[in-house]
Structure formats: C-alpha cells, structure tokens
C-alpha cells in the first residue's frame, strides 16, 4: 500500500462461529473474531448468528443492515 492510501476491505467470508476472513486492499488476509466486539450497545445484535451472517460489504468495510459497522483500520488491528 502506498503512503496516504486508504485501507479498506475488498472481500469478506464467513468462517465459523463469529469469525470472518477479511481481505484488505493491501493484500493481507486476516481472521477477525467479532464475538469480543459484540458485548456492548447495539453491537450485541451480532450475537444473533443469523444476523451476524447477514453482513454485507459497503465501499470500505463490513456492514450489518446499515446499523453496525467498523472502521477497516480497527478490524485490521483486531486480527
């Protein structure tokens, strides 16, 4: 990735439980366990596995029904 280029998610795949395999625009592939992130506030909705599996990609990151989203830099650091 070039200096000043924005980081974003280019692909997301369900792995198991609350884990997604995320591919970033720098070519890195990282596994992110979302269960620890689903402990407070609106993020507790992610504990519903059917809801969790309903993720989509927005232009930058993973999104759940325009309700829950995480900055790609944050997800990159969590993996």
mmCIF file of the N, C-alpha and C atoms, coordinates in Angstrom:
data_MODEL
# 
_entry.id   MODEL 
# 
loop_
_atom_site.group_PDB 
_atom_site.id 
_atom_site.type_symbol 
_atom_site.label_atom_id 
_atom_site.label_alt_id 
_atom_site.label_comp_id 
_atom_site.label_asym_id 
_atom_site.label_entity_id 
_atom_site.label_seq_id 
_atom_site.pdbx_PDB_ins_code 
_atom_site.Cartn_x 
_atom_site.Cartn_y 
_atom_site.Cartn_z 
_atom_site.occupancy 
_atom_site.B_iso_or_equiv 
_atom_site.pdbx_formal_charge 
_atom_site.auth_seq_id 
_atom_site.auth_comp_id 
_atom_site.auth_asym_id 
_atom_site.auth_atom_id 
_atom_site.pdbx_PDB_model_num 
ATOM 1   N N  . UNK A 1 1  ? 0.834   -1.174  0.000  1.00 0.00 ? 1  UNK A N  1 
ATOM 2   C CA . UNK A 1 1  ? 0.000   0.000   0.000  1.00 0.00 ? 1  UNK A CA 1 
ATOM 3   C C  . UNK A 1 1  ? 0.881   1.240   0.000  1.00 0.00 ? 1  UNK A C  1 
ATOM 4   N N  . UNK A 1 2  ? 0.501   2.209   -0.768 1.00 0.00 ? 2  UNK A N  1 
ATOM 5   C CA . UNK A 1 2  ? 1.262   3.448   -0.838 1.00 0.00 ? 2  UNK A CA 1 
ATOM 6   C C  . UNK A 1 2  ? 0.922   4.350   0.339  1.00 0.00 ? 2  UNK A C  1 
ATOM 7   N N  . UNK A 1 3  ? 1.887   5.139   0.743  1.00 0.00 ? 3  UNK A N  1 
ATOM 8   C CA . UNK A 1 3  ? 1.675   6.083   1.825  1.00 0.00 ? 3  UNK A CA 1 
ATOM 9   C C  . UNK A 1 3  ? 0.511   7.015   1.460  1.00 0.00 ? 3  UNK A C  1 
ATOM 10  N N  . UNK A 1 4  ? -0.401  7.188   2.407  1.00 0.00 ? 4  UNK A N  1 
ATOM 11  C CA . UNK A 1 4  ? -1.548  8.057   2.185  1.00 0.00 ? 4  UNK A CA 1 
ATOM 12  C C  . UNK A 1 4  ? -2.751  7.348   1.577  1.00 0.00 ? 4  UNK A C  1 
ATOM 13  N N  . UNK A 1 5  ? -2.569  6.098   1.133  1.00 0.00 ? 5  UNK A N  1 
ATOM 14  C CA . UNK A 1 5  ? -3.687  5.345   0.562  1.00 0.00 ? 5  UNK A CA 1 
ATOM 15  C C  . UNK A 1 5  ? -4.580  4.833   1.692  1.00 0.00 ? 5  UNK A C  1 
ATOM 16  N N  . UNK A 1 6  ? -5.883  4.896   1.478  1.00 0.00 ? 6  UNK A N  1 
ATOM 17  C CA . UNK A 1 6  ? -6.829  4.451   2.488  1.00 0.00 ? 6  UNK A CA 1 
ATOM 18  C C  . UNK A 1 6  ? -6.933  2.935   2.515  1.00 0.00 ? 6  UNK A C  1 
ATOM 19  N N  . UNK A 1 7  ? -7.070  2.385   3.713  1.00 0.00 ? 7  UNK A N  1 
ATOM 20  C CA . UNK A 1 7  ? -7.255  0.959   3.900  1.00 0.00 ? 7  UNK A CA 1 
ATOM 21  C C  . UNK A 1 7  ? -8.735  0.636   3.794  1.00 0.00 ? 7  UNK A C  1 
ATOM 22  N N  . UNK A 1 8  ? -9.081  -0.454  3.117  1.00 0.00 ? 8  UNK A N  1 
ATOM 23  C CA . UNK A 1 8  ? -10.471 -0.890  3.066  1.00 0.00 ? 8  UNK A CA 1 
ATOM 24  C C  . UNK A 1 8  ? -10.548 -2.388  2.828  1.00 0.00 ? 8  UNK A C  1 
ATOM 25  N N  . UNK A 1 9  ? -11.714 -2.957  3.118  1.00 0.00 ? 9  UNK A N  1 
ATOM 26  C CA . UNK A 1 9  ? -11.970 -4.383  2.971  1.00 0.00 ? 9  UNK A CA 1 
ATOM 27  C C  . UNK A 1 9  ? -12.463 -4.638  1.550  1.00 0.00 ? 9  UNK A C  1 
ATOM 28  N N  . UNK A 1 10 ? -11.834 -5.584  0.853  1.00 0.00 ? 10 UNK A N  1 
ATOM 29  C CA . UNK A 1 10 ? -12.251 -5.907  -0.517 1.00 0.00 ? 10 UNK A CA 1 
ATOM 30  C C  . UNK A 1 10 ? -13.047 -7.203  -0.589 1.00 0.00 ? 10 UNK A C  1 
ATOM 31  N N  . UNK A 1 11 ? -12.954 -8.029  0.448  1.00 0.00 ? 11 UNK A N  1 
ATOM 32  C CA . UNK A 1 11 ? -13.722 -9.271  0.471  1.00 0.00 ? 11 UNK A CA 1 
ATOM 33  C C  . UNK A 1 11 ? -13.919 -9.717  1.913  1.00 0.00 ? 11 UNK A C  1 
ATOM 34  N N  . UNK A 1 12 ? -15.067 -10.351 2.171  1.00 0.00 ? 12 UNK A N  1 
ATOM 35  C CA . UNK A 1 12 ? -15.362 -10.891 3.499  1.00 0.00 ? 12 UNK A CA 1 
ATOM 36  C C  . UNK A 1 12 ? -16.065 -12.225 3.317  1.00 0.00 ? 12 UNK A C  1 
ATOM 37  N N  . UNK A 1 13 ? -15.603 -13.211 4.081  1.00 0.00 ? 13 UNK A N  1 
ATOM 38  C CA . UNK A 1 13 ? -16.184 -14.546 4.016  1.00 0.00 ? 13 UNK A CA 1 
ATOM 39  C C  . UNK A 1 13 ? -16.445 -15.033 5.442  1.00 0.00 ? 13 UNK A C  1 
ATOM 40  N N  . UNK A 1 14 ? -17.606 -15.665 5.620  1.00 0.00 ? 14 UNK A N  1 
ATOM 41  C CA . UNK A 1 14 ? -17.918 -16.297 6.902  1.00 0.00 ? 14 UNK A CA 1 
ATOM 42  C C  . UNK A 1 14 ? -17.044 -17.534 7.053  1.00 0.00 ? 14 UNK A C  1 
ATOM 43  N N  . UNK A 1 15 ? -16.437 -17.712 8.239  1.00 0.00 ? 15 UNK A N  1 
ATOM 44  C CA . UNK A 1 15 ? -15.592 -18.871 8.509  1.00 0.00 ? 15 UNK A CA 1 
ATOM 45  C C  . UNK A 1 15 ? -16.323 -19.840 9.422  1.00 0.00 ? 15 UNK A C  1 
ATOM 46  N N  . UNK A 1 16 ? -16.632 -19.395 10.640 1.00 0.00 ? 16 UNK A N  1 
ATOM 47  C CA . UNK A 1 16 ? -17.370 -20.191 11.622 1.00 0.00 ? 16 UNK A CA 1 
ATOM 48  C C  . UNK A 1 16 ? -17.682 -19.304 12.812 1.00 0.00 ? 16 UNK A C  1 
ATOM 49  N N  . UNK A 1 17 ? -18.616 -19.749 13.620 1.00 0.00 ? 17 UNK A N  1 
ATOM 50  C CA . UNK A 1 17 ? -18.999 -19.008 14.828 1.00 0.00 ? 17 UNK A CA 1 
ATOM 51  C C  . UNK A 1 17 ? -19.152 -17.518 14.504 1.00 0.00 ? 17 UNK A C  1 
ATOM 52  N N  . UNK A 1 18 ? -18.300 -16.684 15.082 1.00 0.00 ? 18 UNK A N  1 
ATOM 53  C CA . UNK A 1 18 ? -18.371 -15.233 14.857 1.00 0.00 ? 18 UNK A CA 1 
ATOM 54  C C  . UNK A 1 18 ? -17.107 -14.715 14.172 1.00 0.00 ? 18 UNK A C  1 
ATOM 55  N N  . UNK A 1 19 ? -16.527 -15.562 13.340 1.00 0.00 ? 19 UNK A N  1 
ATOM 56  C CA . UNK A 1 19 ? -15.260 -15.246 12.680 1.00 0.00 ? 19 UNK A CA 1 
ATOM 57  C C  . UNK A 1 19 ? -15.491 -15.004 11.186 1.00 0.00 ? 19 UNK A C  1 
ATOM 58  N N  . UNK A 1 20 ? -14.932 -13.910 10.701 1.00 0.00 ? 20 UNK A N  1 
ATOM 59  C CA . UNK A 1 20 ? -14.925 -13.600 9.273  1.00 0.00 ? 20 UNK A CA 1 
ATOM 60  C C  . UNK A 1 20 ? -13.485 -13.546 8.778  1.00 0.00 ? 20 UNK A C  1 
ATOM 61  N N  . UNK A 1 21 ? -13.280 -13.992 7.555  1.00 0.00 ? 21 UNK A N  1 
ATOM 62  C CA . UNK A 1 21 ? -11.988 -13.848 6.878  1.00 0.00 ? 21 UNK A CA 1 
ATOM 63  C C  . UNK A 1 21 ? -12.093 -12.597 6.021  1.00 0.00 ? 21 UNK A C  1 
ATOM 64  N N  . UNK A 1 22 ? -11.300 -11.603 6.359  1.00 0.00 ? 22 UNK A N  1 
ATOM 65  C CA . UNK A 1 22 ? -11.334 -10.325 5.652  1.00 0.00 ? 22 UNK A CA 1 
ATOM 66  C C  . UNK A 1 22 ? -10.088 -10.155 4.800  1.00 0.00 ? 22 UNK A C  1 
ATOM 67  N N  . UNK A 1 23 ? -10.301 -9.750  3.562  1.00 0.00 ? 23 UNK A N  1 
ATOM 68  C CA . UNK A 1 23 ? -9.195  -9.421  2.672  1.00 0.00 ? 23 UNK A CA 1 
ATOM 69  C C  . UNK A 1 23 ? -9.170  -7.910  2.508  1.00 0.00 ? 23 UNK A C  1 
ATOM 70  N N  . UNK A 1 24 ? -8.000  -7.337  2.746  1.00 0.00 ? 24 UNK A N  1 
ATOM 71  C CA . UNK A 1 24 ? -7.839  -5.885  2.673  1.00 0.00 ? 24 UNK A CA 1 
ATOM 72  C C  . UNK A 1 24 ? -7.160  -5.500  1.362  1.00 0.00 ? 24 UNK A C  1 
ATOM 73  N N  . UNK A 1 25 ? -7.291  -4.243  1.001  1.00 0.00 ? 25 UNK A N  1 
ATOM 74  C CA . UNK A 1 25 ? -6.739  -3.771  -0.269 1.00 0.00 ? 25 UNK A CA 1 
ATOM 75  C C  . UNK A 1 25 ? -5.213  -3.782  -0.317 1.00 0.00 ? 25 UNK A C  1 
ATOM 76  N N  . UNK A 1 26 ? -4.554  -4.041  0.798  1.00 0.00 ? 26 UNK A N  1 
ATOM 77  C CA . UNK A 1 26 ? -3.090  -4.183  0.776  1.00 0.00 ? 26 UNK A CA 1 
ATOM 78  C C  . UNK A 1 26 ? -2.685  -5.639  0.516  1.00 0.00 ? 26 UNK A C  1 
ATOM 79  N N  . UNK A 1 27 ? -3.693  -6.510  0.297  1.00 0.00 ? 27 UNK A N  1 
ATOM 80  C CA . UNK A 1 27 ? -3.433  -7.912  0.015  1.00 0.00 ? 27 UNK A CA 1 
ATOM 81  C C  . UNK A 1 27 ? -3.429  -8.817  1.239  1.00 0.00 ? 27 UNK A C  1 
ATOM 82  N N  . UNK A 1 28 ? -3.430  -8.249  2.429  1.00 0.00 ? 28 UNK A N  1 
ATOM 83  C CA . UNK A 1 28 ? -3.427  -9.049  3.651  1.00 0.00 ? 28 UNK A CA 1 
ATOM 84  C C  . UNK A 1 28 ? -4.796  -9.691  3.852  1.00 0.00 ? 28 UNK A C  1 
ATOM 85  N N  . UNK A 1 29 ? -4.779  -10.936 4.316  1.00 0.00 ? 29 UNK A N  1 
ATOM 86  C CA . UNK A 1 29 ? -5.993  -11.664 4.679  1.00 0.00 ? 29 UNK A CA 1 
ATOM 87  C C  . UNK A 1 29 ? -5.916  -11.915 6.172  1.00 0.00 ? 29 UNK A C  1 
ATOM 88  N N  . UNK A 1 30 ? -6.970  -11.511 6.889  1.00 0.00 ? 30 UNK A N  1 
ATOM 89  C CA . UNK A 1 30 ? -6.955  -11.615 8.342  1.00 0.00 ? 30 UNK A CA 1 
ATOM 90  C C  . UNK A 1 30 ? -8.254  -12.220 8.834  1.00 0.00 ? 30 UNK A C  1 
ATOM 91  N N  . UNK A 1 31 ? -8.168  -13.028 9.894  1.00 0.00 ? 31 UNK A N  1 
ATOM 92  C CA . UNK A 1 31 ? -9.338  -13.571 10.550 1.00 0.00 ? 31 UNK A CA 1 
ATOM 93  C C  . UNK A 1 31 ? -9.706  -12.655 11.713 1.00 0.00 ? 31 UNK A C  1 
ATOM 94  N N  . UNK A 1 32 ? -10.971 -12.271 11.770 1.00 0.00 ? 32 UNK A N  1 
ATOM 95  C CA . UNK A 1 32 ? -11.436 -11.391 12.841 1.00 0.00 ? 32 UNK A CA 1 
ATOM 96  C C  . UNK A 1 32 ? -12.561 -12.095 13.577 1.00 0.00 ? 32 UNK A C  1 
ATOM 97  N N  . UNK A 1 33 ? -12.389 -12.253 14.896 1.00 0.00 ? 33 UNK A N  1 
ATOM 98  C CA . UNK A 1 33 ? -13.429 -12.810 15.755 1.00 0.00 ? 33 UNK A CA 1 
ATOM 99  C C  . UNK A 1 33 ? -14.242 -11.639 16.297 1.00 0.00 ? 33 UNK A C  1 
ATOM 100 N N  . UNK A 1 34 ? -15.499 -11.563 15.907 1.00 0.00 ? 34 UNK A N  1 
ATOM 101 C CA . UNK A 1 34 ? -16.350 -10.446 16.285 1.00 0.00 ? 34 UNK A CA 1 
ATOM 102 C C  . UNK A 1 34 ? -17.036 -10.638 17.634 1.00 0.00 ? 34 UNK A C  1 
ATOM 103 N N  . UNK A 1 35 ? -16.979 -11.841 18.215 1.00 0.00 ? 35 UNK A N  1 
ATOM 104 C CA . UNK A 1 35 ? -17.675 -12.062 19.483 1.00 0.00 ? 35 UNK A CA 1 
ATOM 105 C C  . UNK A 1 35 ? -17.207 -11.099 20.576 1.00 0.00 ? 35 UNK A C  1 
ATOM 106 N N  . UNK A 1 36 ? -15.904 -10.871 20.745 1.00 0.00 ? 36 UNK A N  1 
ATOM 107 C CA . UNK A 1 36 ? -15.493 -9.897  21.767 1.00 0.00 ? 36 UNK A CA 1 
ATOM 108 C C  . UNK A 1 36 ? -16.017 -8.482  21.474 1.00 0.00 ? 36 UNK A C  1 
ATOM 109 N N  . UNK A 1 37 ? -16.267 -8.171  20.207 1.00 0.00 ? 37 UNK A N  1 
ATOM 110 C CA . UNK A 1 37 ? -16.758 -6.844  19.841 1.00 0.00 ? 37 UNK A CA 1 
ATOM 111 C C  . UNK A 1 37 ? -18.265 -6.715  20.050 1.00 0.00 ? 37 UNK A C  1 
ATOM 112 N N  . UNK A 1 38 ? -18.939 -7.845  20.293 1.00 0.00 ? 38 UNK A N  1 
ATOM 113 C CA . UNK A 1 38 ? -20.405 -7.879  20.384 1.00 0.00 ? 38 UNK A CA 1 
ATOM 114 C C  . UNK A 1 38 ? -20.898 -7.866  21.825 1.00 0.00 ? 38 UNK A C  1 
ATOM 115 N N  . UNK A 1 39 ? -20.185 -7.215  22.700 1.00 0.00 ? 39 UNK A N  1 
ATOM 116 C CA . UNK A 1 39 ? -20.524 -7.274  24.124 1.00 0.00 ? 39 UNK A CA 1 
ATOM 117 C C  . UNK A 1 39 ? -21.290 -6.070  24.659 1.00 0.00 ? 39 UNK A C  1 
ATOM 118 N N  . UNK A 1 40 ? -21.355 -4.983  23.898 1.00 0.00 ? 40 UNK A N  1 
ATOM 119 C CA . UNK A 1 40 ? -21.999 -3.771  24.416 1.00 0.00 ? 40 UNK A CA 1 
ATOM 120 C C  . UNK A 1 40 ? -22.811 -3.069  23.348 1.00 0.00 ? 40 UNK A C  1 
ATOM 121 N N  . UNK A 1 41 ? -23.818 -2.332  23.821 1.00 0.00 ? 41 UNK A N  1 
ATOM 122 C CA . UNK A 1 41 ? -24.603 -1.461  22.954 1.00 0.00 ? 41 UNK A CA 1 
ATOM 123 C C  . UNK A 1 41 ? -25.252 -2.191  21.798 1.00 0.00 ? 41 UNK A C  1 
ATOM 124 N N  . UNK A 1 42 ? -25.359 -1.507  20.684 1.00 0.00 ? 42 UNK A N  1 
ATOM 125 C CA . UNK A 1 42 ? -26.018 -2.073  19.502 1.00 0.00 ? 42 UNK A CA 1 
ATOM 126 C C  . UNK A 1 42 ? -25.255 -3.284  18.963 1.00 0.00 ? 42 UNK A C  1 
ATOM 127 N N  . UNK A 1 43 ? -23.970 -3.375  19.269 1.00 0.00 ? 43 UNK A N  1 
ATOM 128 C CA . UNK A 1 43 ? -23.160 -4.497  18.773 1.00 0.00 ? 43 UNK A CA 1 
ATOM 129 C C  . UNK A 1 43 ? -23.611 -5.835  19.345 1.00 0.00 ? 43 UNK A C  1 
ATOM 130 N N  . UNK A 1 44 ? -24.386 -5.851  20.437 1.00 0.00 ? 44 UNK A N  1 
ATOM 131 C CA . UNK A 1 44 ? -24.890 -7.112  20.982 1.00 0.00 ? 44 UNK A CA 1 
ATOM 132 C C  . UNK A 1 44 ? -25.796 -7.827  19.981 1.00 0.00 ? 44 UNK A C  1 
ATOM 133 N N  . UNK A 1 45 ? -26.332 -7.096  18.992 1.00 0.00 ? 45 UNK A N  1 
ATOM 134 C CA . UNK A 1 45 ? -27.137 -7.731  17.937 1.00 0.00 ? 45 UNK A CA 1 
ATOM 135 C C  . UNK A 1 45 ? -26.327 -8.773  17.173 1.00 0.00 ? 45 UNK A C  1 
ATOM 136 N N  . UNK A 1 46 ? -25.013 -8.620  17.154 1.00 0.00 ? 46 UNK A N  1 
ATOM 137 C CA . UNK A 1 46 ? -24.160 -9.555  16.429 1.00 0.00 ? 46 UNK A CA 1 
ATOM 138 C C  . UNK A 1 46 ? -24.133 -10.945 17.063 1.00 0.00 ? 46 UNK A C  1 
ATOM 139 N N  . UNK A 1 47 ? -24.587 -11.055 18.315 1.00 0.00 ? 47 UNK A N  1 
ATOM 140 C CA . UNK A 1 47 ? -24.639 -12.359 18.974 1.00 0.00 ? 47 UNK A CA 1 
ATOM 141 C C  . UNK A 1 47 ? -25.683 -13.275 18.332 1.00 0.00 ? 47 UNK A C  1 
ATOM 142 N N  . UNK A 1 48 ? -26.650 -12.699 17.647 1.00 0.00 ? 48 UNK A N  1 
ATOM 143 C CA . UNK A 1 48 ? -27.623 -13.486 16.892 1.00 0.00 ? 48 UNK A CA 1 
ATOM 144 C C  . UNK A 1 48 ? -26.898 -13.962 15.639 1.00 0.00 ? 48 UNK A C  1 
ATOM 145 N N  . UNK A 1 49 ? -26.613 -15.264 15.559 1.00 0.00 ? 49 UNK A N  1 
ATOM 146 C CA . UNK A 1 49 ? -25.776 -15.782 14.479 1.00 0.00 ? 49 UNK A CA 1 
ATOM 147 C C  . UNK A 1 49 ? -26.385 -15.542 13.100 1.00 0.00 ? 49 UNK A C  1 
ATOM 148 N N  . UNK A 1 50 ? -27.701 -15.619 12.988 1.00 0.00 ? 50 UNK A N  1 
ATOM 149 C CA . UNK A 1 50 ? -28.343 -15.347 11.693 1.00 0.00 ? 50 UNK A CA 1 
ATOM 150 C C  . UNK A 1 50 ? -28.098 -13.895 11.277 1.00 0.00 ? 50 UNK A C  1 
ATOM 151 N N  . UNK A 1 51 ? -28.209 -12.975 12.225 1.00 0.00 ? 51 UNK A N  1 
ATOM 152 C CA . UNK A 1 51 ? -27.932 -11.563 11.951 1.00 0.00 ? 51 UNK A CA 1 
ATOM 153 C C  . UNK A 1 51 ? -26.462 -11.382 11.589 1.00 0.00 ? 51 UNK A C  1 
ATOM 154 N N  . UNK A 1 52 ? -25.578 -12.028 12.354 1.00 0.00 ? 52 UNK A N  1 
ATOM 155 C CA . UNK A 1 52 ? -24.144 -11.911 12.093 1.00 0.00 ? 52 UNK A CA 1 
ATOM 156 C C  . UNK A 1 52 ? -23.814 -12.345 10.665 1.00 0.00 ? 52 UNK A C  1 
ATOM 157 N N  . UNK A 1 53 ? -24.408 -13.442 10.226 1.00 0.00 ? 53 UNK A N  1 
ATOM 158 C CA . UNK A 1 53 ? -24.137 -13.967 8.884  1.00 0.00 ? 53 UNK A CA 1 
ATOM 159 C C  . UNK A 1 53 ? -24.724 -13.104 7.775  1.00 0.00 ? 53 UNK A C  1 
ATOM 160 N N  . UNK A 1 54 ? -25.567 -12.136 8.123  1.00 0.00 ? 54 UNK A N  1 
ATOM 161 C CA . UNK A 1 54 ? -26.201 -11.282 7.110  1.00 0.00 ? 54 UNK A CA 1 
ATOM 162 C C  . UNK A 1 54 ? -25.344 -10.078 6.713  1.00 0.00 ? 54 UNK A C  1 
ATOM 163 N N  . UNK A 1 55 ? -24.065 -10.095 7.054  1.00 0.00 ? 55 UNK A N  1 
ATOM 164 C CA . UNK A 1 55 ? -23.167 -8.977  6.741  1.00 0.00 ? 55 UNK A CA 1 
ATOM 165 C C  . UNK A 1 55 ? -23.093 -8.735  5.230  1.00 0.00 ? 55 UNK A C  1 
ATOM 166 N N  . UNK A 1 56 ? -22.762 -7.514  4.891  1.00 0.00 ? 56 UNK A N  1 
ATOM 167 C CA . UNK A 1 56 ? -22.519 -7.103  3.507  1.00 0.00 ? 56 UNK A CA 1 
ATOM 168 C C  . UNK A 1 56 ? -21.249 -6.251  3.505  1.00 0.00 ? 56 UNK A C  1 
ATOM 169 N N  . UNK A 1 57 ? -20.697 -6.053  2.328  1.00 0.00 ? 57 UNK A N  1 
ATOM 170 C CA . UNK A 1 57 ? -19.591 -5.103  2.181  1.00 0.00 ? 57 UNK A CA 1 
ATOM 171 C C  . UNK A 1 57 ? -20.155 -3.769  1.737  1.00 0.00 ? 57 UNK A C  1 
ATOM 172 N N  . UNK A 1 58 ? -19.761 -2.711  2.423  1.00 0.00 ? 58 UNK A N  1 
ATOM 173 C CA . UNK A 1 58 ? -20.051 -1.373  1.929  1.00 0.00 ? 58 UNK A CA 1 
ATOM 174 C C  . UNK A 1 58 ? -18.785 -0.930  1.179  1.00 0.00 ? 58 UNK A C  1 
ATOM 175 N N  . UNK A 1 59 ? -18.676 0.286   0.730  1.00 0.00 ? 59 UNK A N  1 
ATOM 176 C CA . UNK A 1 59 ? -17.467 0.664   -0.025 1.00 0.00 ? 59 UNK A CA 1 
ATOM 177 C C  . UNK A 1 59 ? -16.146 0.549   0.751  1.00 0.00 ? 59 UNK A C  1 
ATOM 178 N N  . UNK A 1 60 ? -16.197 0.476   2.094  1.00 0.00 ? 60 UNK A N  1 
ATOM 179 C CA . UNK A 1 60 ? -14.964 0.483   2.874  1.00 0.00 ? 60 UNK A CA 1 
ATOM 180 C C  . UNK A 1 60 ? -14.777 -0.709  3.791  1.00 0.00 ? 60 UNK A C  1 
ATOM 181 N N  . UNK A 1 61 ? -15.884 -1.296  4.282  1.00 0.00 ? 61 UNK A N  1 
ATOM 182 C CA . UNK A 1 61 ? -15.756 -2.272  5.346  1.00 0.00 ? 61 UNK A CA 1 
ATOM 183 C C  . UNK A 1 61 ? -16.945 -3.223  5.358  1.00 0.00 ? 61 UNK A C  1 
ATOM 184 N N  . UNK A 1 62 ? -17.073 -3.965  6.433  1.00 0.00 ? 62 UNK A N  1 
ATOM 185 C CA . UNK A 1 62 ? -18.181 -4.885  6.636  1.00 0.00 ? 62 UNK A CA 1 
ATOM 186 C C  . UNK A 1 62 ? -19.307 -4.120  7.329  1.00 0.00 ? 62 UNK A C  1 
ATOM 187 N N  . UNK A 1 63 ? -20.540 -4.426  6.932  1.00 0.00 ? 63 UNK A N  1 
ATOM 188 C CA . UNK A 1 63 ? -21.690 -3.678  7.442  1.00 0.00 ? 63 UNK A CA 1 
ATOM 189 C C  . UNK A 1 63 ? -22.849 -4.639  7.708  1.00 0.00 ? 63 UNK A C  1 
ATOM 190 N N  . UNK A 1 64 ? -23.589 -4.352  8.759  1.00 0.00 ? 64 UNK A N  1 
ATOM 191 C CA . UNK A 1 64 ? -24.790 -5.106  9.076  1.00 0.00 ? 64 UNK A CA 1 
ATOM 192 C C  . UNK A 1 64 ? -25.988 -4.172  9.003  1.00 0.00 ? 64 UNK A C  1 
ATOM 193 N N  . UNK A 1 65 ? -26.721 -4.269  7.912  1.00 0.00 ? 65 UNK A N  1 
ATOM 194 C CA . UNK A 1 65 ? -28.002 -3.573  7.737  1.00 0.00 ? 65 UNK A CA 1 
ATOM 195 C C  . UNK A 1 65 ? -27.910 -2.065  7.984  1.00 0.00 ? 65 UNK A C  1 
ATOM 196 N N  . UNK A 1 66 ? -26.799 -1.461  7.657  1.00 0.00 ? 66 UNK A N  1 
ATOM 197 C CA . UNK A 1 66 ? -26.585 -0.027  7.908  1.00 0.00 ? 66 UNK A CA 1 
ATOM 198 C C  . UNK A 1 66 ? -26.764 0.342   9.382  1.00 0.00 ? 66 UNK A C  1 
ATOM 199 N N  . UNK A 1 67 ? -26.618 -0.629  10.261 1.00 0.00 ? 67 UNK A N  1 
ATOM 200 C CA . UNK A 1 67 ? -26.755 -0.392  11.699 1.00 0.00 ? 67 UNK A CA 1 
ATOM 201 C C  . UNK A 1 67 ? -25.409 -0.502  12.414 1.00 0.00 ? 67 UNK A C  1 
ATOM 202 N N  . UNK A 1 68 ? -24.617 -1.481  12.000 1.00 0.00 ? 68 UNK A N  1 
ATOM 203 C CA . UNK A 1 68 ? -23.357 -1.759  12.682 1.00 0.00 ? 68 UNK A CA 1 
ATOM 204 C C  . UNK A 1 68 ? -22.249 -1.826  11.632 1.00 0.00 ? 68 UNK A C  1 
ATOM 205 N N  . UNK A 1 69 ? -21.191 -1.127  11.887 1.00 0.00 ? 69 UNK A N  1 
ATOM 206 C CA . UNK A 1 69 ? -20.033 -1.163  11.011 1.00 0.00 ? 69 UNK A CA 1 
ATOM 207 C C  . UNK A 1 69 ? -18.789 -0.814  11.803 1.00 0.00 ? 69 UNK A C  1 
ATOM 208 N N  . UNK A 1 70 ? -17.669 -1.243  11.313 1.00 0.00 ? 70 UNK A N  1 
ATOM 209 C CA . UNK A 1 70 ? -16.392 -0.987  11.985 1.00 0.00 ? 70 UNK A CA 1 
ATOM 210 C C  . UNK A 1 70 ? -15.423 -0.396  10.970 1.00 0.00 ? 70 UNK A C  1 
ATOM 211 N N  . UNK A 1 71 ? -14.619 0.520   11.410 1.00 0.00 ? 71 UNK A N  1 
ATOM 212 C CA . UNK A 1 71 ? -13.595 1.100   10.542 1.00 0.00 ? 71 UNK A CA 1 
ATOM 213 C C  . UNK A 1 71 ? -12.635 -0.002  10.111 1.00 0.00 ? 71 UNK A C  1 
ATOM 214 N N  . UNK A 1 72 ? -12.238 -0.006  8.857  1.00 0.00 ? 72 UNK A N  1 
ATOM 215 C CA . UNK A 1 72 ? -11.327 -1.059  8.393  1.00 0.00 ? 72 UNK A CA 1 
ATOM 216 C C  . UNK A 1 72 ? -10.006 -1.075  9.156  1.00 0.00 ? 72 UNK A C  1 
ATOM 217 N N  . UNK A 1 73 ? -9.518  0.072   9.558  1.00 0.00 ? 73 UNK A N  1 
ATOM 218 C CA . UNK A 1 73 ? -8.264  0.134   10.329 1.00 0.00 ? 73 UNK A CA 1 
ATOM 219 C C  . UNK A 1 73 ? -8.418  -0.575  11.665 1.00 0.00 ? 73 UNK A C  1 
ATOM 220 N N  . UNK A 1 74 ? -9.590  -0.428  12.270 1.00 0.00 ? 74 UNK A N  1 
ATOM 221 C CA . UNK A 1 74 ? -9.872  -1.075  13.548 1.00 0.00 ? 74 UNK A CA 1 
ATOM 222 C C  . UNK A 1 74 ? -9.882  -2.599  13.364 1.00 0.00 ? 74 UNK A C  1 
ATOM 223 N N  . UNK A 1 75 ? -10.575 -3.089  12.331 1.00 0.00 ? 75 UNK A N  1 
ATOM 224 C CA . UNK A 1 75 ? -10.644 -4.520  12.075 1.00 0.00 ? 75 UNK A CA 1 
ATOM 225 C C  . UNK A 1 75 ? -9.263  -5.079  11.750 1.00 0.00 ? 75 UNK A C  1 
ATOM 226 N N  . UNK A 1 76 ? -8.480  -4.344  11.009 1.00 0.00 ? 76 UNK A N  1 
ATOM 227 C CA . UNK A 1 76 ? -7.125  -4.737  10.646 1.00 0.00 ? 76 UNK A CA 1 
ATOM 228 C C  . UNK A 1 76 ? -6.289  -4.948  11.910 1.00 0.00 ? 76 UNK A C  1 
ATOM 229 N N  . UNK A 1 77 ? -6.433  -4.034  12.848 1.00 0.00 ? 77 UNK A N  1 
ATOM 230 C CA . UNK A 1 77 ? -5.669  -4.114  14.105 1.00 0.00 ? 77 UNK A CA 1 
ATOM 231 C C  . UNK A 1 77 ? -6.187  -5.223  15.021 1.00 0.00 ? 77 UNK A C  1 
ATOM 232 N N  . UNK A 1 78 ? -7.475  -5.574  14.934 1.00 0.00 ? 78 UNK A N  1 
ATOM 233 C CA . UNK A 1 78 ? -8.060  -6.600  15.800 1.00 0.00 ? 78 UNK A CA 1 
ATOM 234 C C  . UNK A 1 78 ? -7.649  -8.011  15.403 1.00 0.00 ? 78 UNK A C  1 
ATOM 235 N N  . UNK A 1 79 ? -7.265  -8.189  14.167 1.00 0.00 ? 79 UNK A N  1 
ATOM 236 C CA . UNK A 1 79 ? -6.946  -9.550  13.668 1.00 0.00 ? 79 UNK A CA 1 
ATOM 237 C C  . UNK A 1 79 ? -5.625  -10.024 14.198 1.00 0.00 ? 79 UNK A C  1 
# 
